[in-house]
Amino acid sequence: MSDIQIEIRQKLYPAVGQAASHAAIQDFKLTLHAGEFVCLVGPSGCGKTTLLNIVAALDQDYDGEIRVARQQAQPKIGYIFQNPRLLPWRTVRQNIELVLQGRDAGETVDFLLETMQLTRFQHVYPERLSLGMSRRVAIIRAFAIDPELLLMDEPFVSLDPPTARQVRELLLELWRKRPHTVLFVTHDLREAIALADRLIFLSPSPMSIVGDIRVPIPRDLRRDENEIEAFRRQLLDGAPHIKQLL
Ligand SMILES: Nc1ncnc2c1ncn2[C@@H]1O[C@H](COP(=O)(O)OP(=O)(O)OP(=O)(O)O)[C@@H](O)[C@H]1O
């Protein structure tokens, strides 16, 4: 695994109708270290999805570069959206196998299903799954391609808190076994502290980085909500410019 460098000098949305052109991202530079779990935290509309779409090469209309350190190549990306986007006419296992494009990876799929506690549901169609289970399938599908970088755009939004917590813990268990580099977007600072090695705070449009903070709490202590809340308060009390954003 290698570091991944993201540099976006500018992302401009052109004028449409009455709306003037505007810079969504300006002077954004971030290095993701190999195997690091990084959370992006910023207000609604600040440009987080725009950034992920650029990193995933879904949007190529910008001034900048995304590259794996020391290479010119675009990293291999797994992208987990808010909506799990499963094909309804394929079973759980078939949805996962689809991204493998015929590659024989039966053991990998078995391992991923087991870690995400979905082995029993592998032959079920998506309509029979709860939202939390569908999100777990989407996570498996992204890990299955063995990406250099995993992008997650608020993947636990609209889950009830106990389900979000369960899926988060399963994700962390999988990530510990397969430590890919992760860029995870959330509005929720508690969720970010529970997950991340590093928190990147973002300003509203044009989006730029206003804070880059390492989470010092050992991972096994992060099951304790009090630890997370204490760090959240300490962080916000020491950084009024970040508190103002959230
Ligand atoms: N296709 C587009 N054309 C013009 N402006 C756009 C387009 N897509 C997004 N924007 C604008 O760019 C800015 C950033 O939008 P973006 O969706 O990336 O923010 P976000 O941080 O992901 O928002 P949220 O947290 O609400 O999902 C917003 O002002 C938005 O209105």
PDBQT file of the ligand as one rigid body, heavy atoms in Angstrom, charges set to zero:
ROOT
HETATM    1  N1  LIG A 301     -23.710  19.911 -10.413  1.00  0.00    +0.000 N 
HETATM    2  C1  LIG A 301     -23.609  21.024  -9.691  1.00  0.00    +0.000 A 
HETATM    3  N2  LIG A 301     -23.712  22.234 -10.294  1.00  0.00    +0.000 NA
HETATM    4  C2  LIG A 301     -23.588  23.375  -9.582  1.00  0.00    +0.000 A 
HETATM    5  N3  LIG A 301     -23.346  23.424  -8.264  1.00  0.00    +0.000 NA
HETATM    6  C3  LIG A 301     -23.246  22.254  -7.611  1.00  0.00    +0.000 A 
HETATM    7  C4  LIG A 301     -23.377  20.999  -8.285  1.00  0.00    +0.000 A 
HETATM    8  N4  LIG A 301     -23.222  19.984  -7.355  1.00  0.00    +0.000 NA
HETATM    9  C5  LIG A 301     -23.006  20.594  -6.175  1.00  0.00    +0.000 A 
HETATM   10  N5  LIG A 301     -23.027  21.940  -6.320  1.00  0.00    +0.000 N 
HETATM   11  C6  LIG A 301     -22.801  22.941  -5.267  1.00  0.00    +0.000 C 
HETATM   12  O1  LIG A 301     -21.478  22.748  -4.748  1.00  0.00    +0.000 OA
HETATM   13  C7  LIG A 301     -21.468  22.885  -3.330  1.00  0.00    +0.000 C 
HETATM   14  C8  LIG A 301     -20.993  21.598  -2.688  1.00  0.00    +0.000 C 
HETATM   15  O2  LIG A 301     -21.974  20.547  -2.893  1.00  0.00    +0.000 OA
HETATM   16  P1  LIG A 301     -21.745  19.071  -2.336  1.00  0.00    +0.000 P 
HETATM   17  O3  LIG A 301     -22.957  18.257  -2.681  1.00  0.00    +0.000 OA
HETATM   18  O4  LIG A 301     -20.440  18.568  -2.804  1.00  0.00    +0.000 OA
HETATM   19  O5  LIG A 301     -21.699  19.334  -0.762  1.00  0.00    +0.000 OA
HETATM   20  P2  LIG A 301     -21.773  18.298   0.462  1.00  0.00    +0.000 P 
HETATM   21  O6  LIG A 301     -20.820  18.807   1.490  1.00  0.00    +0.000 OA
HETATM   22  O7  LIG A 301     -21.560  16.904  -0.018  1.00  0.00    +0.000 OA
HETATM   23  O8  LIG A 301     -23.275  18.456   0.939  1.00  0.00    +0.000 OA
HETATM   24  P3  LIG A 301     -24.143  17.502   1.899  1.00  0.00    +0.000 P 
HETATM   25  O9  LIG A 301     -23.379  17.405   3.178  1.00  0.00    +0.000 OA
HETATM   26  O10 LIG A 301     -25.424  18.261   2.069  1.00  0.00    +0.000 OA
HETATM   27  O11 LIG A 301     -24.304  16.192   1.197  1.00  0.00    +0.000 OA
HETATM   28  C9  LIG A 301     -22.893  23.276  -2.927  1.00  0.00    +0.000 C 
HETATM   29  O12 LIG A 301     -22.948  24.674  -2.861  1.00  0.00    +0.000 OA
HETATM   30  C10 LIG A 301     -23.737  22.744  -4.073  1.00  0.00    +0.000 C 
HETATM   31  O13 LIG A 301     -24.911  23.500  -4.234  1.00  0.00    +0.000 OA
ENDROOT
TORSDOF 0
